[in-house]
Amino acid sequence: MGRNDIDTKKDSRHENNCENCHGEMYDFRELDDIIMQAKVIKGNLIIILQEAQRIYGYLPREVINRISEKTGHTTAEIYGVATFYAQFRLKPIGKHLIMLCQGTACHVSGAQQIEKAIKEELEIEDGETTEDMLFTLNNVACLGCCSLAPVMMIKTGEEEETHGKLTPEKTVEIIKELRLLEEQGTENEREAV
């Protein structure tokens, strides 16, 4: 095997993967397919970012670099779009994404007290994720459920559940129920093994 054969094997081995400083590997095959399909669509960057986030759960630096490399958009341009739109995440989120409405109706109905209760219960701030990766808190401008104010939506995977007419006590109870369900699920998995 000659030197060029080794270089070719090395390049093809890393073509679809990227190793970051945490040792995580990213498979880029699905992303590359999406980029190829989206190349013909004008203004394709948002579509590509949406699909990348669907694949990876958020937009890691390595994925943004790959999108830049394959599309010709600069990383600065990609970060500009990703930070402008609230739908995009640059950090991984917990299993349960708590979206707390901070719109006018929720604000005047006590959203600050609900936020305080969540922060105290989970020991995180807005935009942060619990150490066990179960919960992420995101304040949002409006959930469109003004008649239920104050309101939060909890997204778990593809499912979303809206909780309205919240009190700090009711909010903490909802979080504790979710944590208990997680603990029971983990216990059931251990028993099955």
C-alpha positions in Angstrom: 0.0 0.0 0.0 1.5 3.3 -1.1 1.5 6.7 0.7 -1.4 8.0 -1.5 -3.5 4.9 -0.6 -3.0 5.6 3.1 -4.0 9.3 2.6 -7.1 8.3 0.6 -8.2 5.9 3.3 -7.6 8.5 6.0 -9.6 11.1 4.1 -12.5 8.8 3.4 -12.6 7.7 7.0 -13.0 11.3 8.2 -15.3 12.4 5.3 -18.5 11.8 7.3 -17.3 12.2 10.8 -15.8 15.0 12.9 -14.2 14.6 16.3 -14.5 17.5 18.7 -12.6 18.3 21.8 -15.0 16.2 23.8 -14.4 13.1 21.7 -17.9 13.1 20.2 -18.3 11.8 16.7 -20.7 13.3 14.2 -22.0 11.3 11.3 -22.5 13.8 8.5 -24.1 11.5 5.9 -27.7 12.6 6.5 -26.7 16.2 6.8 -24.7 16.1 3.6 -27.7 14.6 1.8 -29.9 17.4 3.0 -27.4 20.0 2.0 -27.2 18.5 -1.5 -31.0 18.5 -1.8 -31.3 22.0 -0.4 -28.6 23.5 -2.7 -31.3 24.2 -5.4 -33.6 26.1 -3.0 -33.0 29.8 -2.8 -32.5 31.0 0.8 -31.7 27.4 1.9 -29.7 28.2 5.0 -32.6 28.2 7.4 -33.9 24.9 6.0 -30.5 23.3 6.4 -30.1 24.6 10.0 -33.6 23.3 10.9 -32.7 19.9 9.5 -29.3 19.9 11.2 -30.9 20.7 14.5 -33.5 17.9 14.0 -30.6 15.4 13.4 -28.3 16.5 16.2 -30.7 18.1 18.7 -28.8 21.4 18.5 -26.2 23.0 16.3 -22.7 22.0 17.5 -19.7 24.0 16.2 -18.6 21.0 14.1 -22.0 20.9 12.4 -21.9 24.6 11.6 -18.3 24.2 10.2 -19.6 21.3 8.0 -22.5 23.4 6.7 -20.1 26.2 6.0 -17.7 23.9 4.1 -20.5 22.3 2.0 -22.5 25.4 1.3 -20.0 28.2 1.0 -21.8 30.3 3.7 -19.3 31.7 6.2 -19.4 30.4 9.8 -20.1 34.1 10.8 -23.1 34.1 8.5 -24.4 30.8 9.8 -24.0 31.9 13.4 -25.7 35.2 12.6 -28.8 33.3 11.4 -28.7 30.7 14.2 -28.5 33.4 16.9 -31.1 35.6 15.3 -33.9 33.0 15.2 -35.0 31.7 18.6 -35.8 28.3 17.2 -32.1 27.4 16.9 -30.0 26.1 19.8 -26.2 26.2 20.0 -26.1 24.0 23.2 -27.7 20.6 23.9 -31.0 20.7 25.7 -32.5 18.4 28.4 -35.0 15.7 27.7 -37.8 18.0 28.9 -37.6 21.5 27.3 -39.6 23.9 29.5 -40.8 26.9 27.5 -42.1 29.5 29.9 -44.2 32.3 28.4 -43.1 35.8 29.2 -45.7 37.5 27.0 -47.8 40.4 28.4 -50.7 38.3 29.6 -48.4 35.8 31.4 -46.2 38.7 32.7 -49.1 40.4 34.4 -50.5 37.0 35.7 -47.3 36.1 37.5 -44.8 34.6 35.1 -41.9 35.9 37.2 -43.1 33.9 40.2 -43.4 30.8 38.0 -39.9 31.4 36.7 -38.5 31.8 40.2 -40.1 28.5 41.3 -38.6 26.7 38.3 -35.2 28.1 38.8 -35.2 27.2 42.5 -36.5 23.7 41.9 -34.1 22.9 39.1 -31.2 25.1 40.2 -30.7 26.5 36.7 -31.2 29.9 35.0 -33.0 30.7 31.8 -31.2 29.0 28.9 -29.5 26.4 31.1 -29.9 22.7 31.4 -29.8 20.6 34.6 -26.6 18.5 35.2 -28.6 15.3 34.7 -29.7 16.6 31.2 -33.4 16.2 32.1 -34.6 19.8 32.0 -33.8 22.9 30.1 -35.5 26.2 30.9 -36.2 28.7 28.0 -38.2 31.9 28.5 -40.2 32.6 25.3 -41.9 35.8 24.1 -45.3 34.2 23.6 -46.9 30.8 23.4 -50.2 32.1 22.1 -52.2 30.7 25.0 -53.0 34.0 26.6 -56.3 32.7 28.1 -54.3 30.2 30.1 -51.8 32.7 31.6 -49.4 32.1 33.2 -48.5 29.2 30.9 -45.6 26.9 30.1 -45.2 24.3 27.5 -43.0 21.2 28.1 -41.6 19.6 25.0 -40.4 16.0 25.4 -39.2 14.5 22.1 -41.9 15.1 19.6 -44.6 15.6 22.3 -45.7 18.9 23.7 -47.8 19.5 26.8 -49.2 22.9 27.7 -49.8 23.7 31.4 -51.9 26.8 32.2 -53.2 28.8 35.1 -50.0 28.0 36.8 -49.0 28.8 40.4 -45.5 28.3 41.7 -46.7 25.3 43.7 -48.5 23.7 40.7 -45.4 24.3 38.6 -43.0 22.6 41.1 -45.5 19.7 41.3 -45.4 19.2 37.5 -41.6 19.2 37.5 -41.5 16.7 40.4 -44.0 14.4 38.6 -41.8 14.4 35.5 -38.7 13.7 37.6 -40.5 10.8 39.4 -41.6 9.3 36.0 -37.9 9.5 34.8 -36.7 7.7 38.0 -39.4 5.0 37.6 -38.4 4.5 34.0 -34.8 4.2 34.9 -35.7 1.7 37.7 -37.8 -0.3 35.3 -34.9 -0.4 32.8 -32.6 -1.8 35.4 -35.1 -4.5 36.5 -35.5 -5.6 32.8 -31.7 -6.2 32.6 
